Amino acid sequence: MIKKIFLCVLTVLLTTMMAVAQTKTLFDSGWQFTRNGKTINVNLPHDWDIYEAPNPDKGATGTGGGWYPGGKGEYRKKFRVESLEFRDKRVMLHFEGVYQKAEVFVNGQKAGQHAYGYTPFTVDITPYLKQTPNLKSQTSNLNEVVVKVDNSEQPNCRWYSGSGIYRHVWLLTKGQRYIDERSIRVTTPDIHTVNIKAEVVMENGARKPIEKTIHVENPHLWSPDDPYLYHTTIETEGDVVPVTYGIRTIEYSAEKGFVLNGKPLKINGACVHHDDGVLGAMAFDAAEIRKVKLMKEAGFNLIRTSHNPTTRAFLNACDSLGMLVIGEAFDGWRTAKTPYDYSTLIDSCYREDIHAMVQRDRNHPSIICWSIGNEVIERKDIRVVTTARQLKQAILEEDDTRPVTEALCAWDSDWEIYDPHFDVLDIGGYNYMIHKHESDHQRNPQRVMWQTESFPRDAFKNWQLVQKYPYVIGDIVWTGLDYLGESGIGRYYYEGERPGEHYVDGGQPDWHGAYCGDVDITGWRKPISHYREMLWGSNLSPLTPHLSPLLYMAVKEPDGYHGKIHETAWSVWPTWESWNWAGWEGKPVEVEVYTKAPEAKLYLNDKLIGTKAISESTEYKAVFTIPYELGTLRAEAGGKSTILCTAGEPARLRLIPDRSVMTADGQDLAFITVEVIDKDGNVCPDAAIPCEAIVKGQGSLLSFASADLKDREPYTSPRVTTWKGRALLVVRSTEKKGNVQISIMSTLPTSTITIKSKL
């Protein structure tokens, strides 16, 4: 049976709205933060954990949380509410995310609270406000909001959560009658008809439904290759709300697989955690957009928001850049994975949290599916089926236009017993269990499957599986990006280092993050990323017209070069864009060439080493074993060529900013890649150069870090030692226009650049 869904979806713009009945103003600046008796001035987003060094001796969050402190903190801000401006208005504070257990006080009175750290919430502060007649009023008439954050019950997460008000806060003012943005729904009975429904909140709190219908003669359909968005408004009772929407259709069936806008689409997905790497949990819009761009440039067409709701900015980026999304609610349910996780909240909060996620996110064209959970511990208890039904029903109460999935797994021989659980789901999620596809298909030919998590090293066989069986609609690797916490997953290690997986007793104290991503925390794409993109084919967009997935070359680190290499379950063999193996002269080195061309040639110092045939039977790899000597490697295939050169001694630093102009709003970021290069401009792949960053003018240093997940230097420190010849500097704009001068000092010549900041 084919399940077909016509969707027309929207994104409500979260800029300040110049509407009659309501306004929305960013409330991020001018807070005081107090923790452990110390008070500092901060502008949001803010994550107090990331300012600390990971410490296995004191880090209460443990190996799962990256050995960070957690604890308690308090945010305080004073502000005026002018009586003329706010007369007969409702005034609210909207929090996009606070981790976690937030209590909100206004002028000493408790106004609201919210437990789950990953869902948004709104607090009506009208009854607690003091209104002032004009701006010349005494300071005693100022209002004060206090937000108390309690992240002290540890561990409560299996990855890095961060601590504090790590997402945006908005000040909302609403008239006596206003459109409730959370009520807005957009659907289409067909692709030519757009229905926008909402509710108007009246003076007495009653709700009045409103509806707007738009006929679209020649719809421009939204897709990852062409993420076209429409813009309109919905208005009534003097209130106007801007609406951005996209039109697209999806189908999914065991016979046809996944079909988008009438065309089959193979899903090449990535699991992505909520942190932004070197920024910790601080959810700046620029960082969220960059995260989506990195995944788009790596060839992915879907992101699973593992294992919690993501941000508004992230989904806006997915809408505009063209990225499919599985929106996930929870990691676990009623049986704990960690002592203080969502199992302590589920019975009191699950409907509130699911509704908060779905109401905010249901109108994004990028979201094609909801996920209710991940590898729940109670999976063998038949009562788990009842829980799954309850969570699915909570989703359907707010959105019945998308399928519901869940990630199931088994670490033993029991699998078929989960059939009643699978029957609740529209699409079955398989974590590392897709090898059960054939027997499951025989038992239930109508089941639609995707691998919601897979091992990175299984890229080829999972790609092959999706190509062969239409009922397996996609593979979603764990993970697209390296992330903080779950310390040591994906690592390789050398003889003599602490053996075993990341989950061994005591964890991996030398690590504070996960190395299983296709892309590291500085944004550098590992060779496995290029290999995966080559397999799945070109997924180029206007973002990446210069990239070609057809040819790539990398070198496997020789076993024994730094020590005997051991892999772990989520690792791949350490492989680098490097032809620097000093001391290994004359010894064998494996060079890998990735391409779908029928053959590849390898040259060393312009001498032909060999030619190898390439096909599906070789997993689209050509592997050459050659004795190492200094010089230049060149691979040729399909009319293209690529080279690796032996780099000389470090000569200078090269600074590569991702933009030349920032917005002077106190929120924009510039990401500057720092590379150690030789006199000819080649990156020195083994260079470990201590550096210090100095930022002057209309910008401030937010982070300076490498991709080394063993480094104990705080990510917000101005000091870092380059790793594999690279580091990343992040600069935050101020609210004043001007220039930002950036200097990097080291034993090499000082390197400087200037970035403009404009209003």
DRENGUVEX-129140 format. One record per residue (C-alpha): residue in three letters; x, y, z. Coordinates in steps of 0.001 Angstrom, whole numbers, plus 524288, in hexadecimal, padded with zeros to 5 digits. Layout:
N
ALAXYZ/...
! end
This chain:
759
MET800008000080000/ILE8053780D687FC4A/LYS8041A817CF806C5/LYS803888250980027/ILE8044E83224806D3/PHE8028683F7180082/LEU8092A849B4808AA/CYS80A0985841807E3/VAL8121185D4681312/LEU816CD86A1981888/THR820D28705E8211C/VAL81C6F87BC18298E/LEU826EA8861B828A7/LEU82CE98890E835EA/THR83126896E08332E/THR82B158A28C839E3/MET81D7F8A36183404/MET8182C8B0C4830FE/ALA80A358AC9B83365/VAL7FF268B3E1839D1/ALA7FB978A9B3843E5/GLN8088B8A3BC847AE/THR817258A5C684713/LYS822A889CCA84941/THR82F908A26284DE6/LEU83C3A89B2F85064/PHE83EFD89B6485F01/ASP84CCF895C185EF2/SER8554A8A12C86313/GLY8584E8A6F787055/TRP8574289B7D879C3/GLN85EEF8991E8862A/PHE862CB88B26888BF/THR8660C885F489648/ARG86C02878CE89961/ASN873D4874478A51A/GLY8735E881FD8AAE7/LYS8792F8889D89EEE/THR8715F8921B89673/ILE874B1895FC88883/ASN86DC489D2887D8B/VAL8697A8947E87245/ASN861CF89556865BF/LEU85A0E88974861B3/PRO85AFD87EF785CB6/HIS8635887A5E8681A/ASP8688B86D2F86C78/TRP8705D86DB7878FB/ASP87613860178772D/ILE87DA58635F86AE2/TYR8857786DBC87225/GLU88B1C862F687AA7/ALA8956D858C487789/PRO890A784AAD876FA/ASN89546844428837E/PRO89392835A48861B/ASP896A4837DC89485/LYS88BF1841FD896A3/GLY882E68418788AE1/ALA875B183DCD89082/THR86FEB83B0888320/GLY8791482F66881EC/THR87E31828B9875CC/GLY8711582A5C86EDE/GLY870D9838F787138/GLY87F2883B0586DE4/TRP8839F83CD987C06/TYR87DB384A7D87D27/PRO878938501D88A12/GLY869FD852628886D/GLY864FF8585A89514/LYS85C218640489799/GLY85C0F871D589246/GLU853C687E16892A6/TYR8510D8883388811/ARG84BFD895CC88B5B/LYS847B68A110882B9/LYS841508AE4788556/PHE838688B4D087B8B/ARG82DDA8BF2987A4F/VAL81FEE8BD7F875B9/GLU81A598CAA6871AE/SER80BF28CC0F874AC/LEU808AE8D2DF867D6/GLU80F228C83785FE8/PHE809BE8BCBE8678D/ARG7FC648C1C586BCC/ASP7F2458B6E886A69/LYS7FCA48AD7E86582/ARG800BD89FEF86988/VAL80F7289F2686BC7/MET816498921486AEA/LEU823E688C5C86AD5/HIS8266E8818B86113/PHE83207878A5863BC/GLU836DB8707B8585D/GLY83E5F8677C8616F/VAL843F48674086F35/TYR84BE385BBF87431/GLN8458E8587087CFE/LYS83AFE859298879D/ALA838CD867B488607/GLU8311F8703088F73/VAL82D6287E0188B4F/PHE82B0F888ED8952B/VAL8269D896D289253/ASN8280D8A12389CD2/GLY829DA896948A6F4/GLN81DD688EAA8A343/LYS81E448818889C94/ALA81885882CE88EF6/GLY81B1B875538893A/GLN823C786980887FB/HIS827D985F5587DFC/ALA82F238529A88001/TYR8336884CCF872D7/GLY83F6B853A486DB8/TYR83CD7851EF85F2E/THR82F1A8575585D1C/PRO82AC28658285C73/PHE8218D86B8F86662/THR81A9B8787786893/VAL817EF87F7387570/ASP80D5D889DF876D5/ILE8139E8945D87F50/THR808BF89E8B87E3D/PRO8037B89D1388C37/TYR810DC89F5789222/LEU815348AB8488ACB/LYS817098B96688F75/GLN813E88C309884AB/THR81B2A8CFEC883FB/PRO815998DC3C87DB7/ASN821F78DFF387645/LEU8305C8DD21874A0/LYS834118E77B87ED4/SER82E0E8DF94889DA/GLN836448DBCB89575/THR83DEC8CF288951E/SER835448CA388A024/ASN82A9E8C8A189604/LEU832A08BF3388E0B/ASN82DA08B15988C8A/GLU836918A60688F62/VAL835D789862889BE/VAL83D8188D608901F/VAL83F3788010889F0/LYS844458754D892C8/VAL84A2E869AE88BAC/ASP84C9A85CAE89245/ASN8553C8530588B0E/SER85AE084D538978B/GLU8545583FFF89739/GLN85EA98386888FD3/PRO85FDD8311388745/ASN853568344488014/CYS857BA832AA8720D/ARG85FFC82955869E3/TRP866B68345A86283/TYR86AD084264864FC/SER85EE284A6B86885/GLY8651D8571F86CA2/SER85F5E85F3D877A8/GLY857C086BE3877CE/ILE84F7A8745086ED9/TYR8561B86EFE862CC/ARG84BC8872FE858E0/HIS84527880098561F/VAL83B808874285EE0/TRP830F08900685909/LEU8287289AA285F08/LEU81AB48995685981/THR810248A38C85A5B/LYS8027289FF68562E/GLY7F6218A7F1854C1/GLN7E8BE8A4F985A33/ARG7E67989CC584E14/TYR7F1BE895EC84778/ILE7F4FE88A4B83EF7/ASP7FB2587F52846D0/GLU8070C87B9883E9E/ARG8075086E1E844B4/SER7F9E186B5983EF7/ILE7FDD786DDD830E6/ARG7FCC4861E182821/VAL7FE878610E81980/THR7F9BF85570811B0/THR7F5FF852B7803A5/PRO7EB7A8499B7FECE/ASP7F32784A5D7F21C/ILE7FF17851CC7ED85/HIS7F6B085C977E7BA/THR7EF7985FDF7F449/VAL7F5D3865868006F/ASN7EDD4865D780CE8/ILE7F2EE86E1181826/LYS7EB9F86C6E824F1/ALA7EDE18737A831C4/GLU7E723877FF83E10/VAL7E4DC885BA8430D/VAL7E5A18879B851B6/MET7DA9B890B2855EB/GLU7D9F189A348617C/ASN7D3DA8902E86A8C/GLY7DD248854F866AC/ALA7D3A287EA185D87/ARG7D8D587A338506D/LYS7D35D87D2D84319/PRO7D78B8750683756/ILE7DBB587BD582AD7/GLU7DF7B8766181DA6/LYS7E5B987AEE8111E/THR7E5AF873748044A/ILE7EF468762B7F945/HIS7EE35870977EB8A/VAL7FB5686DC37E519/GLU7FA0B86C617D675/ASN807C4867777D366/PRO80DDD8630B7E035/HIS81C93863D27E17D/LEU81F47857D97E9AC/TRP828F5857C97F4E6/SER833DF84D997F49D/PRO841F984C337F955/ASP846B584FB17EBB0/ASP83D5585B197EA52/PRO8390A8601A7F7B8/TYR82F1D869E27F2C0/LEU8275C871587FD01/TYR81B148799D7FBED/HIS818048857A8045C/THR80ACB88A74808DA/THR803CE88F3081516/ILE7F83988B4A81D43/GLU7F0D38967C82354/THR7E4AA8998282B48/GLU7E0058A22483662/GLY7EAB38ABE68331A/ASP7F5868A1C68346C/VAL7FE8A89DD782951/VAL807B989235829E2/PRO8115988F9381EC1/VAL81198881A5819BF/THR81BD287AC581186/TYR8184786DA180BDF/GLY81C8E863558024F/ILE81451859E27FA66/ARG8185B84BB47F8B2/THR812D783DFA7F8D0/ILE8183B8319C7FEB6/GLU814D8823557FD04/TYR81ABB8177780387/SER818008093180102/ALA81EF87FC20800FC/GLU81CA57FB537F24F/LYS8211B808E07EE11/GLY829CE80D227F94B/PHE82A3B81B997FCA4/VAL824B8824C27F259/LEU825ED8338F7F2EF/ASN81DB783B947E990/GLY81B0E82F757E19B/LYS8295B82BC57E012/PRO83075820CA7E758/LEU83AAB825C17F0EB/LYS844EF81D977F7DA/ILE847768231980559/ASN855968258B80913/GLY8543282A56816E9/ALA85C2982E9C8228B/CYS8591B82E7B83100/VAL85CC683B8983709/HIS85D1683F6084563/HIS858EA84CDC849E7/ASP866378529284DA1/ASP86DF285B1D84464/GLY87B178550884730/VAL884BC85F5884B88/LEU87969867FB8503D/GLY8739585DB68590A/ALA864D585EFF859F0/MET8643986D8E85691/ALA85A5586DDD84B87/PHE85DF4879C98438B/ASP8566D87A80836C2/ALA8631287BA282F06/ALA8683D86F2383541/GLU85B95867BD832CD/ILE85B9486C058248F/ARG869CC868178233A/LYS866C885A9F828B9/VAL85C8B8585281E40/LYS865BB85D7D813B7/LEU870648541A81816/MET86711848A4816C7/LYS8621C84D7B809A2/GLU86FF284F1680488/ALA873148414D80932/GLY8687A83BE780045/PHE85E228387C80A50/ASN84FD983AD08070C/LEU849F4837EA81478/ILE84D1B83AD7822B1/ARG847908339482E5E/THR8474B83CBB83A22/SER84C768329C84389/HIS84749831BB84DC7/ASN83F7783DFA850BF/PRO838A18497C84A39/THR841C6852AC8432A/THR841178617D841BA/ARG838AC86A73839AD/ALA844AB86FB3832AA/PHE849328620282F2C/LEU83C3085EA7828D9/ASN83B8786BC6821E7/ALA848D08688781C24/CYS8441785B0B81800/ASP83863861748115F/SER8406786B77809F9/LEU84C4186309806B3/GLY844E6856968036A/MET8469C84C3080DEB/LEU83CAE841EA811EB/VAL83AD38400582098/ILE83606835C682A22/GLY831CD83D6F8361F/GLU834638353F84238/ALA82E548375384F99/PHE8356482EBD85984/ASP840C58259A85BD2/GLY83A3C81D0786603/TRP82D1C81AED86C45/ARG82940814FB8795E/THR8354080CB487C33/ALA84150814C087F2D/LYS84DB9814C287714/THR853E481E5588090/PRO84EEE820E088E6D/TYR8488A82E1C88BD4/ASP8448D82D5587D88/TYR8371582F1687768/SER831F48232687EA1/THR8305182C4188A4F/LEU827A68357388262/ILE8205782D828784A/ASP813AF82B0587F87/SER811C983954882F8/CYS8176683FD3876E3/TYR816DA8377786A9D/ARG80A8983D6F8649B/GLU80F0784B3A867B7/ASP81C74848BE861D5/ILE81798841B8855AC/HIS80D8884C5B85347/ALA817E8856D885505/MET8208B8503284AE8/VAL815DC84D6E84102/GLN80EF885A8A84222/ARG81BAC861AF83FB2/ASP820F3858C483519/ARG81560852CC82DD0/ASN8153085D2E82357/HIS8232485BB181E89/PRO8240B855AE810EF/SER830BB84F37814E8/ILE82A708466B81F1C/ILE8258D839DD818DE/CYS8241183150824F7/TRP822EB83197833C1/SER82A808287B83CA8/ILE8255C8252A84A29/GLY8314781E7784FDB/ASN83E4E817AD84EF9/GLU842DB80A4C853C4/VAL8399E80A6385F64/ILE83E4C801A486A63/GLU830EB7FBC386D38/ARG82FC07F66785F5F/LYS82D757E8658642A/ASP822327EC6086D14/ILE8155D7EB30865A3/ARG810B77F79286C62/VAL81A2B7FEF48639D/VAL8101F7FDA3858BD/THR806608056A860BF/THR8108681013862F7/ALA8138B810A785469/ARG80520812298515C/GLN803C181D0685B66/LEU80F31824A1855DD/LYS80A98822CE847E9/GLN7FCFE8275984BB1/ALA802CE8339C851B8/ILE809258368984497/LEU7FCBF833C183CE5/GLU7F53A83D3E84581/GLU7FD808481983FA1/ASP8016F842B08325B/ASP7FBC18373F82AE0/THR8028183A6181E00/ARG80F7B8337D82046/PRO813A68259A8236E/VAL818AD821E6830E0/THR824F4819EE832FD/GLU82D5A8154983E3E/ALA83B2880FC683EE9/LEU83B0F801B4843CB/CYS8469F7F8EE8469D/ALA84A6F7EC1E84D0A/TRP8576D7E830852CB/ASP853BA7D9D3853BD/SER84C717CFA384BB3/ASP83ED97D4DE84EB8/TRP8397A7DCC684377/GLU82D087D6E383E16/ILE8266E7D94584B34/TYR826457E7C9847BB/ASP81C347E5FA83CDA/PRO810DB7EB86844FD/HIS8195F7F759847D0/PHE81CAC7F8FE83964/ASP80E307F83D83625/VAL80C058053283D3C/LEU8157E80BF983407/ASP81350810B18262F/ILE821B380EE2822CF/GLY82A1E8057282A7E/GLY836FF80AE082F6D/TYR8424D801388303F/ASN84E558048283841/TYR8595C7FB8F833AD/MET84F4F7F0FB830BB/ILE84CD37F2C78223E/HIS852CE7E55C81FC1/LYS8456A7E0798242C/HIS83F127E6B181848/GLU83CAC7DA6D8104A/SER836BD7D21781AFC/ASP82EA37DD9C81FDA/HIS829D67E03B81218/GLN825C67D2088108D/ARG81E677D2A881D5F/ASN8182E7DFF381A63/PRO8192F7E3AA80BF6/GLN812C17F0EA80E59/ARG81CAA7F5E781833/VAL82449801D3813C2/MET831DB80294819CB/TRP83D3580BCA81B19/GLN849B880A08822A6/THR848BA814D382CB4/GLU856B4812678314A/SER861EA80B5D82A97/PHE8706B8097082CB6/PRO878D9812D7824B4/ARG881708080381F43/ASP8757C8014A8194F/ALA8735680C4080F8A/PHE87473803BB8037B/LYS86BFA7F84580766/ASN8615F8014E80C8E/TRP861798094A80013/GLN8607B7FCA07F860/LEU855237F7D6800AF/VAL84D28804257FE71/GLN84F7F803497EFCC/LYS84AED7F5307EF53/TYR83ECA7F4B27F7E6/PRO834197FEFA7F639/TYR82E727FC01803A0/VAL83B4F8008E809BA/ILE839C580EFC806D8/GLY846548145480C8E/ASP85256813888150B/ILE8550E81D6981FD5/VAL862EB81CAB824E8/TRP8672C81EC8832EC/THR86B5F829BC83165/GLY86C76834E3827CC/LEU8747583D4F83119/ASP87DAC83ACD83C47/TYR8776883F65848E7/LEU87A56841C885730/GLY8776C8376386149/GLU875D2828AB85F97/SER884658296686196/GLY88CBD820FD858DE/ILE8827581AEC84FFF/GLY8883B8197884272/ARG8963181A5384735/TYR8A17F8122D8428A/TYR8AC718101884C35/TYR8BA8080BA384CD9/GLU8C06A8005B85427/GLY8C27A804438624A/GLU8B6DD80D9F862E8/ARG8AA9680A4986A83/PRO8A4397FF46862B4/GLY8960B7FCC285F75/GLU889E68040385B72/HIS8854081100860B0/TYR87B9780A2D86995/VAL885558020A87178/ASP884C1803CB88028/GLY88A788110D88366/GLY888E0815D287573/GLN8940881BFC86DEF/PRO89950826E4876B3/ASP8A31D82B8886C90/TRP897F182F2C86371/HIS88CD2838EB864E8/GLY8860F83732857DA/ALA881D882E0584D0C/TYR88A7A82BA984125/CYS880A5823FF83909/GLY87C6782F5A83056/ASP87ED583094821D3/VAL8829783EBA824D2/ASP88A9D842EF83092/ILE886F684DBC83A21/THR88EA1857F783284/GLY88757854E1825EF/TRP8921984CF881F35/ARG88CCB841B481729/LYS8934D834BA81A0D/PRO8964582B7480ECB/ILE88A748231181265/SER881FA82EE280F68/HIS8874082FF480187/TYR885D0821547FF99/ARG877998218C803F0/GLU8746F82D1B7FB3A/MET87AB1826397EFA9/LEU8726581A1B7F20B/TRP865818213B7F2E8/GLY8685D829BA7E743/SER868D9838257E50C/ASN8601783FDB7EE16/LEU8650C84CF57E9AA/SER85D7D859537EC57/PRO85FD8867E17EA41/LEU8679A8670C7F6EB/THR871C485DD87F156/PRO872D985F717E292/HIS881B085E217E34D/LEU881A0850C87E9BB/SER8827D844207E224/PRO87FEF837237E8C0/LEU8860082FA07DD8D/LEU8943082E837E20D/TYR89AD282EE77EF3E/MET8A7A4829A67F4A3/ALA8AC57827378027D/VAL8B6CA81F218095C/LYS8B4C88151881409/GLU8BD668176481FC0/PRO8C78680C5981FDD/ASP8C52F802E482AFD/GLY8D05E8054883464/TYR8D3B5812F382FC0/HIS8CF05818C983CA2/GLY8CC9180B7C842B8/LYS8C4B47FF5D83FFA/ILE8B6DF803A883C68/HIS8AA937FE0D8428A/GLU89D0F8016F83D91/THR8903580224844E7/ALA882717FF6084035/TRP87F5380D2283B54/SER88CEA810538363E/VAL892E381001828D4/TRP8A15C80DF08265C/PRO8A8CA81ACB82837/THR8AA078200881A71/TRP8AF3C82D5E816C4/GLU8B1628370080BC3/SER8BFE18358A80E43/TRP8CC3B8317780739/ASN8D4CE8346A812FB/TRP8D9FD827F28193C/ALA8E79C82BA581DA0/GLY8EFB681FFD821F0/TRP8E7618168381A0D/GLU8EF6B817A180D9C/GLY8EF6980B14805B5/LYS8E4C0804DC80DE2/PRO8D73B801A480866/VAL8CC3F80B8D808C7/GLU8BE4480984803F6/VAL8B8A0814257FB53/GLU8A9E98140B7F92D/VAL8A34C81A287ED5D/TYR8947781BAE7ED95/THR88D4881D017E0AD/LYS882928173D7D83D/ALA88B018188E7CC31/PRO88E6580B257C644/GLU89CD680C397C98D/ALA8A69B8146B7D0F9/LYS8B501817207CEDF/LEU8BE9281AAF7D9A4/TYR8CB308222E7D772/LEU8D62F824E47E10A/ASN8DF2082FEA7DD07/ASP8D98182EF97CF32/LYS8DCC1820897CE41/LEU8D145817827CBAA/ILE8CFBB80E3A7D726/GLY8C46D8069B7D17D/THR8B6C18062D7CBDE/LYS8AB6D7FF8D7D2AE/ALA89DD07FC227CE14/ILE892D78015C7D697/SER884EE7FC7F7D7B8/GLU87AAA7F8E57E1A8/SER882567EC747E413/THR88DDD7F4A87E8EF/GLU8847F7FD317F0F2/TYR88840808667E7E1/LYS895C5808F37EDC7/ALA8A31D807427E7CD/VAL8AD29803BE7F22A/PHE8BB8F804F07EEB4/THR8C6447FFFE7F7C8/ILE8D2F28072B7F512/PRO8DFCD809D27FC36/TYR8DFED8175A80229/GLU8E8A5821E57FCAB/LEU8E7B6830A37FD40/GLY8E163837C17F1FB/THR8D42E838BC7EB5D/LEU8C97682EB97E9C3/ARG8C000830A07DE82/ALA8B3C4828C97DBE1/GLU8AC9C829717CEDF/ALA89F1F824287CBB9/GLY893D2828327C31A/GLY89B37833957BD55/LYS89DF5839657CAAC/SER8AA04839A87D32E/THR8AD5483C3C7E160/ILE8BA5883D5F7E866/LEU8C09883C087F5C2/CYS8CDD3842417F829/THR8D7D384037802C1/ALA8D73384CB980A9C/GLY8E3A98534F80F16/GLU8E6618599681C2B/PRO8DBC4862A4821A5/ALA8DE1B8705581C60/ARG8D2008782D81FD1/LEU8C3AA877D88237D/ARG8B8D78796A81986/LEU8ABED87F3681E42/ILE89FCE87BE98164B/PRO89367882FB81ACD/ASP8862087DEB816A9/ARG881B288BEF8145A/SER887B2899438127D/VAL87C598A0CF81879/MET874AF89E37824EC/THR867D98A41482954/ALA869918AD5C834B7/ASP85E6F8A7C583CBC/GLY865FB8A11D847AA/GLN8619F893F584270/ASP86916891A7835D0/LEU87512888FD8356F/ALA880FE887AD82CBF/PHE887BF87A7282BEB/ILE8962B87BA48289F/THR89DA186F6182501/VAL8ABDB86FDB82948/GLU8B5548679E82156/VAL8C3D4865548234E/ILE8CA2D865B9815E2/ASP8D7BB8646581014/LYS8DE6686E4C8073E/ASP8D6E5869077FB75/GLY8C97F869B9801C8/ASN8C7FB85B4A804F1/VAL8C139857F7811C4/CYS8CADB851B881B3C/PRO8C29F845F181F67/ASP8CA4F842BC82BB4/ALA8CC76850918309E/ALA8C98D852EA83F0D/ILE8CBF686179840C0/PRO8C7D88688E84D4D/CYS8C01E874A08496A/GLU8B9958801685016/ALA8AE918881984A24/ILE8AC9E896A584C51/VAL89FD889CDF847DF/LYS89E478ABB6847FE/GLY8941C8B54F8432C/GLN885C28B2358415F/GLY886A68A3C184448/SER88A2F89A6884F2A/LEU8907188D1C84FD2/LEU886538828D8521C/SER88E628763B84FEE/PHE89BD8871D984B87/ALA89D858633984A79/SER8A26E857A8842C6/ALA89BC184ADB83F40/ASP8A3D7843868495E/LEU899CA83DA785299/LYS8A46A83AD985C90/ASP8A86B8491C85E14/ARG8A51684E4D86BBD/GLU8A61485CCA8686E/PRO898A186352869FE/TYR89243865B485CD7/THR890418740E8601C/SER89EA68763086323/PRO8A6B087EFA85A1D/ARG8B11987456859C1/VAL8B196867D3851EA/THR8BB9185E8184C44/THR8B8A585B1B83E22/TRP8B55584CDF83B82/LYS8B861846B682E6F/GLY8BC798545382A45/ARG8AF5785AC582CDC/ALA8A7038623F836AE/LEU89A8886A4E83677/LEU8983D877F983BCC/VAL88A6B87D1F83DF0/VAL8880A88BB983F62/ARG87B5A891EB84400/SER876E589F3A83F27/THR873568AA7E84810/GLU8679C8B36384622/LYS8701C8BE1A84049/LYS875028BF0A83270/GLY883758BFB082F80/ASN88F048B6D082D1D/VAL8931A8AA8B83438/GLN8A1D18A8678349F/ILE8A5F489A49836A6/SER8B3F38965983984/ILE8B980888D783BF5/MET8C6838888184303/SER8CF7187CA584369/THR8DD9E878DD8413F/LEU8DAB687BB5832EA/PRO8D8B28897782DA5/THR8CC7189001832FA/SER8C10A88E9F8299F/THR8B64D898E3828F3/ILE8A98A89B63821E5/THR89EDC8A5A9822CE/ILE890498A301821FD/LYS886588ADDF82061/SER87A598AE9682906/LYS86EAB8B5DD8237C/LEU861088B92E8284F/
! end
